[in-house]
Amino acid sequence: MLAPCVCAVETRTWMSRKGGTIEAQLGSMQGDSVILIGKDAKEIKLKIVDLSLADRQHLVEAGGADAAIITSGKHGLVEKEVRLDASTFKRLDGKLTFQDGPSEGFELLETPHFLIGKAGKIRPHAVAETAERLWHGMAFEHMNFRQDWGDKRQLILLVEDRHVYSGLGKWYANFLKLAMDQGNSMAVTNTWEKTGSTTIAIPEKMITQYNLSGRALVFNVKDAAPYHKDLAPFPIHGIAGLLLGRQLGGVTSFGAEGYFAITTGHAYYKEIRLAGKTETNLLTVAGSMKDEISSKRGFEDGTSWAKTLRPLVRSDKVGVKLAPMFRWKPEDLNPERLVLIYSFAYYMQSDLKRLSAFASMVRRIETSKQIPAPEEIAKIFGFDTVDALEKDWADFIKEGDFK
């Protein structure tokens, strides 16, 4: 006996450039429009160029659409175009506290995708808006970001109160020590007061109580002024790096080469493109006692990065090579190397075709748990050889729209 095959059409969340969403199934494509089937079999007709890049990727891969729709429409910075609904931001009763940590606790602001805890007089709303804008930017670009995110919120702590910040650092150093991670425990002890932002693992009980992801982003708020503006440089850097890292997932030890360059470049790219400058230096920790601390930065505040790097590449004083860059660690950086890392992130996201390839690379990393070899990255971006990719990247720095 043969049983009939019943194939269900996928209902998914479709998103516009400005963040509007609709739950619907794919019906058909008609010229430059797509027909979606919503609730009660209602047909919704939308322009393809108004859909997110992730939706267009889905139309190509699942709907058989022409790949040309990926590059239709404008590129732009969708994080600035998203229309946020402030009524979805809600203050919660009670405070978030760490057992055996600072007793004061954190006042809470809940948004659709984040839980913002604050200690001190700082207002959390601007950081909440920045986080939601960056979240929508990721959902716009990456086809499975929304599905992978699920219903768990990301905890962000804004710690202005000095006593609370010190107490949280002592709690986390002890947390790592109890987890038999002595090296990182020492690093936290030595760098905590110098750190502007970092991530910490949070207890399982807190994860369950608030339905959170496993790590929190902590901002050491020494001056509240930079945090009172939506899309301010330093918060962008920390949140953008966290979101990409969360989407990439963990990588194996043998497949981690290049992870630092990709995530760091992306964080600087979002910071400079959205805020116009960078206010972020990188701290490196070395030595057997984790007490050798140094700071790494690019040229000035980011506004001169492109014009300073360009002549160095033209004169071959800085080599545009992927494999050596992927081997760099924080302690290997100088201004030229840091800005070159930024230039590769900019290159990968500089137009819709490259941005689509970048999204494909991110998906590849997520599923394989390793950074692709340079030869594989070249093919993802449409080149037969690494040399061809590196030439195109160098030409982008020297003659392209690199800012």
DRENDRENMAR-812907 format. One line per 10 residues: number of its first residue (from 1); their letters; for each residue x, y, z of C-alpha. Coordinates in Angstrom, 3 decimals, decimal comma, padded with zeros to 6 digits, always signed. Example, Ala and Ser with C-alpha at 12.3 -4.5 7.8 and 13.67 -1.06 7.14 Angstrom:
2
1) as) +012,300/-004,500/+007,800 ~ +013,670/-001,060/+007,140
END
This chain:
403
1) mlapcvcave) +000,000/+000,000/+000,000 ~ +001,204/+003,511/-000,791 ~ +000,428/+006,370/+001,584 ~ +000,097/+009,848/+000,063 ~ +002,903/+012,323/+000,849 ~ +001,636/+015,448/+002,586 ~ +004,070/+018,357/+002,288 ~ +003,415/+021,424/+004,449 ~ +004,373/+024,857/+003,170 ~ +006,559/+026,589/+005,724
11) trtwmsrkgg) +005,068/+029,453/+007,689 ~ +007,832/+031,885/+008,549 ~ +008,343/+035,453/+009,716 ~ +008,954/+037,859/+006,835 ~ +010,548/+041,237/+007,576 ~ +010,775/+044,584/+005,811 ~ +013,731/+046,959/+005,825 ~ +012,068/+049,026/+008,550 ~ +011,466/+046,065/+010,832 ~ +007,815/+045,323/+010,132
21) tieaqlgsmq) +007,041/+041,603/+010,276 ~ +004,322/+039,239/+009,113 ~ +003,731/+035,515/+009,650 ~ +002,942/+033,961/+006,292 ~ +003,625/+031,196/+003,797 ~ +005,214/+031,709/+000,416 ~ +002,600/+031,710/-002,305 ~ +004,162/+032,734/-005,590 ~ +006,376/+035,311/-007,248 ~ +005,046/+037,677/-009,890
31) gdsviligkd) +007,666/+039,839/-011,568 ~ +009,179/+042,128/-008,952 ~ +006,615/+041,139/-006,296 ~ +005,970/+038,172/-004,044 ~ +002,587/+036,839/-002,950 ~ +002,444/+035,667/+000,665 ~ -000,413/+033,671/+002,171 ~ -001,295/+034,980/+005,602 ~ -003,859/+033,925/+008,161 ~ -007,282/+032,882/+006,824
41) akeiklkivd) -005,638/+032,300/+003,414 ~ -005,430/+036,042/+002,827 ~ -003,025/+037,011/+000,042 ~ -000,462/+039,762/+000,701 ~ +001,465/+041,256/-002,209 ~ +004,845/+042,822/-001,418 ~ +007,668/+044,298/-003,458 ~ +010,700/+042,006/-003,298 ~ +013,057/+044,968/-002,831 ~ +011,165/+045,889/+000,355
51) lsladrqhlv) +011,908/+042,505/+001,923 ~ +014,917/+041,799/+004,092 ~ +018,038/+040,331/+002,540 ~ +017,393/+037,174/+004,590 ~ +013,937/+036,852/+003,006 ~ +015,404/+037,252/-000,469 ~ +017,981/+034,589/+000,311 ~ +015,095/+032,336/+001,333 ~ +013,268/+033,066/-001,942 ~ +016,371/+032,041/-003,897
61) eaggadaaii) +017,122/+028,887/-001,905 ~ +013,603/+027,658/-001,107 ~ +011,478/+029,384/-003,738 ~ +013,700/+028,997/-006,781 ~ +013,901/+032,738/-007,407 ~ +016,564/+034,269/-009,629 ~ +019,674/+035,089/-007,577 ~ +019,544/+038,592/-009,091 ~ +016,947/+039,588/-006,466 ~ +019,739/+039,466/-003,857
71) tsgkhglvek) +021,354/+042,577/-005,355 ~ +018,145/+044,465/-006,139 ~ +017,278/+047,551/-004,128 ~ +019,528/+049,648/-001,942 ~ +022,102/+048,540/+000,586 ~ +022,099/+051,186/+003,307 ~ +022,233/+050,817/+007,079 ~ +018,973/+049,172/+008,089 ~ +019,751/+049,646/+011,791 ~ +019,020/+053,344/+011,306
81) evrldastfk) +015,808/+052,687/+009,367 ~ +014,131/+050,301/+011,811 ~ +011,034/+051,729/+013,456 ~ +011,073/+050,727/+017,105 ~ +007,944/+050,525/+019,217 ~ +008,927/+052,005/+022,579 ~ +005,739/+050,626/+024,141 ~ +007,327/+047,155/+024,003 ~ +009,996/+048,278/+026,518 ~ +008,762/+047,415/+030,006
91) rldgkltfqd) +010,211/+047,937/+033,459 ~ +010,021/+044,786/+035,577 ~ +009,233/+044,595/+039,255 ~ +011,948/+043,303/+041,532 ~ +015,689/+043,211/+040,957 ~ +018,107/+040,760/+039,396 ~ +020,659/+039,601/+041,956 ~ +023,691/+037,332/+041,903 ~ +023,895/+034,889/+044,793 ~ +026,962/+035,805/+046,877
101) gpsegfelle) +027,396/+038,857/+044,606 ~ +026,632/+042,552/+045,228 ~ +023,508/+042,845/+047,383 ~ +022,102/+045,932/+045,647 ~ +020,922/+044,065/+042,544 ~ +019,947/+045,394/+039,114 ~ +016,788/+047,207/+038,074 ~ +015,379/+045,631/+034,912 ~ +014,081/+046,864/+031,568 ~ +012,666/+044,200/+029,253
111) tphfligkag) +012,580/+044,589/+025,463 ~ +011,422/+042,079/+022,835 ~ +014,866/+040,437/+022,626 ~ +016,921/+041,781/+025,553 ~ +016,870/+042,165/+029,312 ~ +018,734/+045,293/+030,392 ~ +019,881/+045,445/+034,011 ~ +021,191/+048,696/+035,467 ~ +022,950/+049,633/+038,704 ~ +023,292/+053,371/+039,294
121) kirphavaet) +021,512/+056,423/+037,914 ~ +022,069/+055,561/+034,255 ~ +018,964/+055,320/+032,052 ~ +018,972/+052,073/+030,070 ~ +016,647/+053,085/+027,223 ~ +019,268/+054,267/+024,702 ~ +021,285/+051,059/+025,039 ~ +018,044/+049,071/+024,762 ~ +017,226/+050,867/+021,503 ~ +020,748/+050,296/+020,183
131) aerlwhgmaf) +020,526/+046,592/+021,015 ~ +017,164/+046,183/+019,271 ~ +018,407/+048,053/+016,183 ~ +021,451/+045,796/+015,943 ~ +019,252/+042,736/+016,481 ~ +017,061/+043,767/+013,545 ~ +020,174/+044,360/+011,454 ~ +021,233/+040,754/+012,070 ~ +017,719/+039,464/+011,355 ~ +017,706/+041,483/+008,108
141) ehmnfrqdwg) +020,988/+039,960/+006,906 ~ +021,047/+036,380/+008,199 ~ +018,408/+033,918/+007,050 ~ +018,258/+031,744/+010,178 ~ +019,147/+034,367/+012,807 ~ +015,588/+034,814/+014,068 ~ +014,989/+031,054/+014,268 ~ +018,329/+030,406/+015,994 ~ +017,697/+033,178/+018,511 ~ +014,478/+031,548/+019,672
151) dkrqlillve) +012,631/+033,019/+022,642 ~ +015,594/+033,566/+024,972 ~ +016,565/+037,143/+025,807 ~ +020,119/+038,469/+025,925 ~ +021,136/+039,975/+029,277 ~ +023,024/+043,293/+029,167 ~ +024,241/+044,847/+032,438 ~ +024,957/+048,590/+032,707 ~ +026,955/+049,056/+035,900 ~ +027,528/+052,655/+036,961
161) drhvysglgk) +027,590/+052,041/+040,722 ~ +031,269/+051,474/+041,577 ~ +030,553/+049,236/+044,571 ~ +028,263/+047,022/+042,487 ~ +030,782/+046,818/+039,645 ~ +033,632/+045,792/+041,963 ~ +031,386/+043,270/+043,702 ~ +030,312/+041,748/+040,391 ~ +033,963/+041,345/+039,376 ~ +034,803/+039,562/+042,623
171) wyanflklam) +031,755/+037,331/+042,208 ~ +032,741/+036,370/+038,664 ~ +036,382/+035,695/+039,530 ~ +035,180/+033,346/+042,267 ~ +032,602/+031,812/+039,891 ~ +035,415/+030,906/+037,470 ~ +037,634/+029,674/+040,288 ~ +034,910/+027,305/+041,484 ~ +034,567/+026,107/+037,886 ~ +038,306/+025,228/+037,988
181) dqgnsmavtn) +039,152/+027,950/+035,453 ~ +042,018/+029,471/+037,396 ~ +043,624/+031,263/+034,438 ~ +040,544/+033,247/+033,475 ~ +039,757/+033,869/+037,137 ~ +043,157/+035,585/+037,512 ~ +042,621/+037,539/+034,291 ~ +039,265/+038,844/+035,554 ~ +040,819/+039,874/+038,866 ~ +043,627/+041,805/+037,147
191) twektgstti) +041,630/+043,470/+034,348 ~ +038,128/+043,962/+035,754 ~ +038,502/+047,615/+036,754 ~ +040,258/+048,485/+033,465 ~ +037,685/+046,789/+031,251 ~ +035,053/+048,881/+029,497 ~ +032,945/+045,889/+028,491 ~ +033,176/+042,132/+028,708 ~ +030,988/+039,042/+028,770 ~ +030,398/+036,788/+031,743
201) aipekmitqy) +028,797/+033,387/+032,162 ~ +025,667/+033,526/+034,293 ~ +024,281/+030,937/+036,731 ~ +021,848/+028,313/+035,464 ~ +019,217/+029,416/+037,975 ~ +019,244/+032,958/+036,535 ~ +019,085/+031,591/+032,977 ~ +015,981/+029,596/+033,843 ~ +014,284/+032,300/+035,911 ~ +014,517/+034,984/+033,207
211) nlsgralvfn) +014,736/+032,727/+030,115 ~ +018,168/+034,056/+029,117 ~ +021,032/+032,985/+026,910 ~ +024,069/+031,700/+028,773 ~ +026,295/+034,792/+028,807 ~ +025,693/+038,424/+029,774 ~ +027,333/+041,507/+028,296 ~ +028,637/+043,827/+031,033 ~ +029,373/+047,522/+030,508 ~ +031,592/+049,319/+033,041
221) vkdaapyhkd) +029,862/+052,717/+033,006 ~ +032,387/+055,239/+034,280 ~ +030,717/+058,108/+032,404 ~ +027,006/+057,736/+031,671 ~ +026,909/+060,414/+028,949 ~ +027,996/+058,136/+026,031 ~ +025,252/+055,673/+026,990 ~ +022,417/+058,193/+026,804 ~ +022,437/+058,320/+022,999 ~ +020,970/+055,721/+020,677
231) lapfpihgia) +023,645/+054,106/+018,446 ~ +026,577/+055,458/+020,461 ~ +029,991/+054,077/+019,424 ~ +031,140/+051,951/+022,360 ~ +027,812/+050,166/+023,040 ~ +027,499/+049,402/+019,310 ~ +030,893/+047,692/+019,326 ~ +030,134/+045,471/+022,305 ~ +026,628/+044,488/+021,233 ~ +027,485/+043,954/+017,539
241) glllgrqlgg) +030,385/+041,666/+018,409 ~ +028,222/+039,727/+020,856 ~ +025,396/+039,213/+018,329 ~ +027,693/+037,972/+015,573 ~ +029,515/+035,682/+018,006 ~ +026,207/+034,275/+019,190 ~ +025,152/+033,575/+015,601 ~ +028,478/+031,978/+014,693 ~ +028,247/+029,697/+017,709 ~ +031,208/+027,871/+019,154
251) vtsfgaegyf) +034,083/+026,736/+016,973 ~ +036,373/+023,775/+017,483 ~ +039,958/+024,330/+018,598 ~ +041,346/+023,287/+015,205 ~ +038,856/+025,473/+013,336 ~ +039,155/+028,713/+015,308 ~ +041,813/+030,421/+013,178 ~ +040,218/+033,587/+011,820 ~ +037,442/+033,800/+014,433 ~ +039,098/+036,753/+016,166
261) aittghayyk) +039,611/+038,663/+012,912 ~ +036,038/+038,127/+011,718 ~ +034,275/+039,045/+014,976 ~ +036,578/+041,965/+015,830 ~ +036,393/+043,410/+012,329 ~ +032,606/+043,168/+012,364 ~ +032,345/+044,968/+015,720 ~ +034,516/+047,841/+014,471 ~ +032,663/+047,921/+011,142 ~ +029,261/+048,356/+012,809
271) eirlagktet) +030,649/+050,880/+015,313 ~ +032,279/+053,127/+012,709 ~ +029,596/+052,811/+010,022 ~ +026,702/+053,499/+012,403 ~ +028,329/+056,026/+014,762 ~ +030,927/+057,595/+012,448 ~ +033,851/+056,849/+014,765 ~ +035,201/+054,350/+017,277 ~ +035,776/+054,766/+021,003 ~ +036,998/+051,202/+021,526
281) nlltvagsmk) +040,461/+049,926/+022,406 ~ +041,258/+046,238/+022,875 ~ +042,840/+044,983/+026,095 ~ +045,275/+042,078/+025,890 ~ +046,299/+039,968/+028,864 ~ +049,515/+037,945/+029,016 ~ +052,020/+036,528/+031,497 ~ +051,859/+033,528/+033,788 ~ +050,022/+035,610/+036,391 ~ +047,752/+037,226/+033,760
291) deisskrgfe) +049,050/+040,629/+034,855 ~ +050,733/+041,900/+031,670 ~ +048,046/+044,180/+030,262 ~ +048,299/+046,285/+027,128 ~ +045,915/+048,263/+024,935 ~ +045,558/+047,952/+021,148 ~ +043,948/+050,521/+018,885 ~ +043,811/+051,708/+015,285 ~ +044,642/+055,146/+013,883 ~ +043,062/+057,784/+016,130
301) dgtswaktlr) +039,256/+057,492/+016,423 ~ +038,360/+055,695/+013,215 ~ +037,618/+058,799/+011,137 ~ +041,094/+058,579/+009,560 ~ +041,354/+054,801/+009,247 ~ +040,588/+054,517/+005,521 ~ +042,660/+057,462/+004,351 ~ +045,634/+056,295/+006,446 ~ +045,478/+052,658/+005,340 ~ +044,925/+053,422/+001,635
311) plvrsdkvgv) +048,430/+054,800/+000,824 ~ +050,034/+052,051/+002,918 ~ +048,323/+049,422/+000,765 ~ +049,102/+051,291/-002,469 ~ +052,806/+051,378/-001,584 ~ +052,789/+047,714/-000,435 ~ +053,805/+048,714/+003,084 ~ +050,757/+046,776/+004,303 ~ +050,076/+043,436/+002,653 ~ +046,481/+042,469/+001,950
321) klapmfrwkp) +046,678/+038,757/+002,774 ~ +043,957/+036,622/+004,313 ~ +045,880/+033,668/+005,800 ~ +048,357/+035,722/+007,899 ~ +045,531/+037,976/+009,133 ~ +043,564/+034,950/+010,292 ~ +046,498/+033,896/+012,487 ~ +046,699/+037,204/+014,344 ~ +045,823/+037,272/+018,020 ~ +045,118/+040,414/+020,068
331) edlnperlvl) +048,728/+040,639/+021,239 ~ +049,930/+040,626/+017,599 ~ +048,048/+043,787/+016,661 ~ +049,382/+047,202/+015,751 ~ +047,313/+050,046/+014,240 ~ +047,901/+048,870/+010,664 ~ +046,834/+045,316/+011,397 ~ +043,746/+046,333/+013,348 ~ +042,593/+048,634/+010,556 ~ +043,261/+045,912/+007,969
341) iysfayymqs) +040,968/+043,604/+009,953 ~ +038,334/+046,370/+009,849 ~ +038,821/+046,791/+006,095 ~ +038,063/+043,102/+005,466 ~ +034,838/+043,334/+007,473 ~ +033,909/+046,449/+005,500 ~ +034,756/+044,709/+002,226 ~ +032,577/+041,682/+003,063 ~ +029,566/+043,897/+003,802 ~ +030,119/+046,712/+001,297
351) dlkrlsafas) +027,326/+045,791/-001,143 ~ +024,387/+043,385/-001,236 ~ +026,201/+040,710/-003,232 ~ +029,135/+040,602/-000,817 ~ +026,801/+040,883/+002,175 ~ +024,879/+037,841/+000,937 ~ +028,178/+035,946/+000,620 ~ +029,114/+037,062/+004,152 ~ +025,783/+035,700/+005,420 ~ +026,500/+032,405/+003,634
361) mvrrietskq) +029,925/+032,276/+005,282 ~ +028,357/+032,877/+008,710 ~ +025,926/+030,000/+008,101 ~ +028,823/+027,800/+007,035 ~ +030,687/+028,568/+010,269 ~ +027,578/+027,952/+012,362 ~ +026,986/+024,506/+010,883 ~ +030,600/+023,332/+010,546 ~ +031,868/+024,812/+013,854 ~ +035,013/+026,064/+012,141
371) ipapeeiaki) +036,214/+029,031/+010,094 ~ +036,499/+028,079/+006,412 ~ +039,980/+027,963/+004,920 ~ +040,901/+031,022/+002,808 ~ +040,408/+028,926/-000,348 ~ +036,839/+028,140/+000,697 ~ +036,111/+031,766/+001,613 ~ +037,309/+032,829/-001,830 ~ +034,807/+030,460/-003,440 ~ +031,986/+031,667/-001,179
381) fgfdtvdale) +032,671/+035,190/-002,459 ~ +032,732/+034,019/-006,070 ~ +036,473/+033,748/-006,755 ~ +038,456/+030,794/-008,068 ~ +041,549/+031,594/-006,001 ~ +042,556/+033,355/-002,801 ~ +044,806/+035,645/-004,867 ~ +041,771/+036,850/-006,828 ~ +039,848/+037,559/-003,611 ~ +042,820/+039,403/-002,092
391) kdwadfikeg) +043,249/+041,502/-005,238 ~ +039,581/+042,503/-005,164 ~ +039,860/+043,334/-001,458 ~ +043,013/+045,401/-002,085 ~ +041,343/+047,223/-004,988 ~ +038,419/+047,989/-002,692 ~ +040,796/+049,607/-000,189 ~ +042,738/+051,529/-002,838 ~ +039,998/+052,567/-005,235 ~ +036,628/+051,442/-003,857
401) dfk) +034,062/+052,903/-001,515 ~ +036,172/+052,238/+001,591 ~ +035,501/+054,837/+004,292
END
